[in-house]
Every structure is written in structure tokens, then in C-alpha cells.
């Protein structure tokens, strides 16, 4: 059983990162399976998300580099571990914005799906036209999602927590990266996963680029963690 990370509050479910798909936590976190050798960064280019409520890996996110352009494929995993249906695609571009499609919808440019919200945030809407804002889209920041219709719009309904090391143990214990979801976020779980990984790719690219430009302005097809 994976050691749980502290949640924001009791209403949040955590989705976290482990080095294998067997580290399950009873509160149903989604766990990404790939950590860097330093144990500090989850690789959003090739990972699986574990849903402890199912006691197995439930999602697979990986980049296909075989075609003309790299494409991140988001798919469900079946109970036997085989590949299930695709629920999202992200096509990488060098000059123009990346193009994305969710749940089989028409492919659109990323800049058509998201709109800016301040210096380090973007806004999008679900199929019911409800408004959401991802904040923390900047160098050294961690993404958190807010819903306009939440009981308190300032309280995040989802938040990412980077991998951390506990040096009080010998050797140091690595706590896997986690994506915490409140019940409101669970209503749009696939959309939260999809938009988080789309934006985390941009945030990390900018984190390693010269300067601290707006993440929505510097979209590249070569991610810094490759």
C-alpha cells in the first residue's frame, strides 16, 4: 500500500505517482507510474494513472513519436491491463499552438480551447458550459483547478502536488506526485486529467526555457524532460 500524502482537506481525493502500478491508496488517488531517477519529477510523456477504487491502473498517457508530429494519446485501460478507448489527443507543434481533441470532439488549437486568466492561469468550459480556471501555470508553480460554480470559487477542486522526499528516514522516502480531486472535480475526472497533462507539458517546457514567459505563449514540440 502506498503511503498517503496529506490532502488539502478531507473532501479531496488524491491521485498520485508511484514507480509501479501496485502502490494503491484507499482514498482512490490516480497515481502516475513514472518518476525520474532523482525521484522528484513525474514524466507526463509516459505514465499510467492508478485508480485505487478499481485497484488497478485505469489510464495511460504516452507520446507517440512515430508520425509526422508527436501526439500524446490519453486512453482508458481495461481491467486486464489492455488498452481501452482513447479519450484525448494532443498533437505537438513547433511554431503554431498544439492541437487537441477531447472525447472524440473536433480537433481545435489549444488557444481555442483555453483562454488566458491573468499572468499564470487559463480558463476553459466543460460540455455543460461550466467555467473552470487552472491557476499556477508558471515556472516553479503547481497547478490547481478552480470551478466558478463551486461553493467557494477560491477553494481549488483539484491540485497537483509534486513528488517530495522525506529526509527524516534513512534512506530518504519518496512520496509520489499526486493530483488531488474534490467531489466536484470527480464529475469531470477525464477532463481534469486531460487538461492537467496538456498544461503541465507547457508549464514544464517554460520552466526550463530562458526567462519566465507566459506558458500560453511558448509552445514547443520538444519537452525538456525528454
Buried (B, 14 or more C-beta within 10 A) or exposed (E): EBEBBEBBEEEBBBBBBBBEBBBBBEBBBBBBBBBEEEBEBBBBBBBBBBBBBEEBBBBBBBBEEEEEEBBBBBBBBEEEEEEBEBBBBBBBBEEEBBBBBBEEEEEEBBBEBBEBBEEBBBBBBBEEEBBBBBBBBBBEBBBBBBBEEBEEEEBBBBBBBEBBBEEEEEEEEBBBBBBBBBEBBBBBBBBBBBBBBBBBBBBBBBBEBEEBEBBBEEBBEEBEBE
